[in-house]
């Protein structure tokens, strides 16, 4: 289990415990975090779970694959140095303390 901090665009912080094996998107969805839609249910077929990794976490989260990188082209204002689709981040103990900033909106 890992404690994940989701920071809304307006600065509101939500710290939630997410079970190992779940995705960061599922953790947000199951805890009613505003700003993560996850319209495709985690199939990496949309970009509505886009978030920006806190700079301290960019190197600690496993790298994205080509499919995620392609899908980020459809996200609202992606920053390829730290944008990720939360449906593609599987939670492990190593991600305890992960901080993600949510965009102004999802497309």
C-alpha positions in Angstrom: 0.0 0.0 0.0 1.2 3.5 -0.8 0.1 6.9 0.2 -0.5 9.0 -2.9 -1.0 12.8 -3.0 -3.2 14.1 -5.7 -3.1 17.9 -6.0 -6.0 19.5 -7.8 -5.4 22.4 -10.2 -6.7 24.8 -7.5 -4.1 23.5 -5.0 -6.4 21.3 -3.0 -4.5 18.2 -1.8 -5.9 14.7 -1.3 -3.7 12.1 0.3 -5.1 8.6 0.0 -3.9 5.0 0.6 -3.9 3.0 -2.6 -3.4 -0.8 -2.5 -0.5 -2.4 -4.3 -1.5 -3.7 -7.8 -4.1 -0.9 -8.3 -3.3 1.9 -10.7 -3.0 5.6 -9.6 -6.2 6.2 -11.7 -8.1 3.5 -9.8 -6.9 5.1 -6.5 -8.2 8.5 -7.6 -11.5 7.0 -8.9 -12.2 4.9 -5.8 -11.5 7.9 -3.5 -13.6 10.4 -5.5 -10.7 12.6 -6.4 -11.9 15.4 -8.7 -9.9 15.9 -11.9 -9.3 12.3 -12.9 -12.0 11.0 -15.2 -10.7 7.7 -16.5 -13.3 7.5 -19.2 -11.9 4.4 -20.8 -11.6 2.6 -17.5 -7.9 2.2 -17.6 -7.4 0.8 -21.1 -5.0 3.5 -22.2 -7.5 4.4 -24.8 -8.1 8.1 -23.8 -6.2 10.7 -21.9 -8.7 11.6 -19.3 -6.6 10.4 -16.4 -3.7 12.7 -17.3 -1.6 14.1 -14.4 1.8 15.7 -13.9 4.3 13.9 -11.7 6.0 16.1 -9.1 9.5 16.7 -10.3 11.0 14.6 -7.4 9.1 11.6 -8.7 9.8 11.7 -12.5 12.8 9.4 -12.2 11.2 7.1 -9.6 8.1 6.0 -11.6 8.6 3.3 -14.2 9.0 4.7 -17.7 6.0 5.0 -20.0 5.6 2.7 -23.0 5.0 3.9 -26.6 1.2 3.5 -26.4 1.0 5.8 -23.3 3.3 8.3 -25.0 1.1 8.4 -28.1 -2.1 8.8 -26.0 -0.6 11.8 -24.2 -0.7 13.7 -27.5 -4.5 14.0 -26.8 -4.1 15.2 -23.2 -4.7 18.8 -22.1 -1.4 20.7 -22.1 0.9 17.7 -21.7 4.4 18.3 -20.4 6.4 15.4 -21.8 9.0 15.8 -19.1 6.5 14.9 -16.4 3.0 14.1 -17.8 1.7 10.6 -17.3 -1.6 8.7 -17.7 -2.4 7.6 -14.2 -4.0 4.4 -15.5 -0.5 3.2 -16.5 1.1 3.7 -13.1 0.7 0.5 -11.1 1.1 1.1 -7.4 3.9 -0.6 -5.4 5.5 0.1 -2.0 8.2 2.0 -3.9 5.6 4.6 -4.9 4.7 5.5 -1.3 4.6 9.3 -1.1 4.0 9.8 -4.8 2.8 13.3 -5.6 0.8 14.1 -8.7 -0.6 17.5 -9.9 -3.8 17.4 -11.9 -4.3 19.5 -15.0 -6.9 22.3 -15.2 -9.2 20.0 -17.1 -9.2 16.6 -18.9 -10.1 16.4 -22.6 
